[in-house]
Amino acid sequence: MINTKYIIVGQGLAGTLLSYHMYQRNIDHVVISSTTLPSSSVVSAGMYNPLVFKRVTKSWMIDEVLPYLNTIYTEMEQLLKSQFLHPKSVAKFIKNDDLSYWHDRIESQNLHAYIKEIKPDFFRDYIATPHHVALVNGSGFLKTSLLLQAYQSFLRQKQIFIDDPVQYQDIQIEPNGIQYKDVSAESLIFCDGALATQNPYFRDIIPFYLTRGDLILLEIPGFQHEYIFNKDFFLLPRNEYFLLGSTYKRINQLDYSLHSAEKQLLLSKFENVLDLSYKIIQHTMGVRPTMKDRRPVLGAHPEYPNLHVFNGLGTKGVMLAPYFAREMLHKLENPKYNLNKEVDLIRFL
């Protein structure tokens, strides 16, 4: 029998960051997660970007979450003795017709701290159409798969990781806590990613919807640059290869199969912009739980106060997970703590 304070279900980015904050504060917990079930965090490109390009404005809460992102991931690198965080500027492709709009938005939204400069005809050897490129600071990528693997090894060394695809029917809600098989705890926190759509405790309360994102690992001979290229796709340097990806596509049910149509659509976007020869190394995909309001969801179940949720990080997960893991722990330790209304589960009740 294992007695602990918290059970964290799921060791994606949310579960990992919540566990790390508990470890920092010497709070007893165990993490239960399956190493065989798909995880969007494992296949994620791990990009973070301080701007919303569609509206040319700051990403939500970026001035608060970005400094904390750098602090926490750097601490985890020191703990786990590996490098996960890679700051890199984004090279955002801008049509010449949109240039004046961008300059207006940079001034009106005070984006000078994040946009270093706008260059004409950047990558002109590879792009035929006239264009400009905005070079964006405060961006980069996290090697999420490497981080999750390293942290799981750390949890195993501490003997607080249980490899188990949690069965909801085995969760027993008792007057003073939670029992799951041979683990007894005060509270349980679901960080179960896309599986939240099958979670009987929260699926009828929280309006999750699913989005898929496809990634293609490419070898591009003779092409070298140190930026994350962004157009209708992103192209991210990854060692000697490049990671080509799209943001997301809404789907109606969990489906982890690879579709040739999605691969071809992504490649056609790439070919329409960049005149480069390439070789496909690998095609992968992931499914995220996403919120309509593009905000995470944190809080306790309205009927079962010992059941909690920390999910819905969406496409901004790398940026949001550290900050809101801390917020989640504040709420767990002090139920009267006031969460930001935009992320509080109460908004759906």
Secondary structure, DSSP 8 states (H G I E B T S, - for coil): -EE-SEEEE--SHHHHHHHHHHHHTT--EEEEE-SSS--HHHH---EE-SEETTTTEE-TTHHHHHHHHHHHHHHHHHHHTS--EEE--EEEEEEGGGHHHHHHHHHHTT-TTTEEEEEETTTTTT--S-EEEEEESS-EEE-HHHHHHHHHHHHHHTT-EEE----GGGEEEETTEEEETTEEESEEEE--GGGGGG-TTTTTTS--EEEEEEEEEEE-TT---SSEEESSSEEEEETTEEEEE---EEESS------HHHHHHHHHHHHHH-----EEEEEEEEEEEE-TTS--EEEE-SS-TTEEEEE--GGGHHHHHHHHHHHHHHHHH-TT----TTTBGGGG-
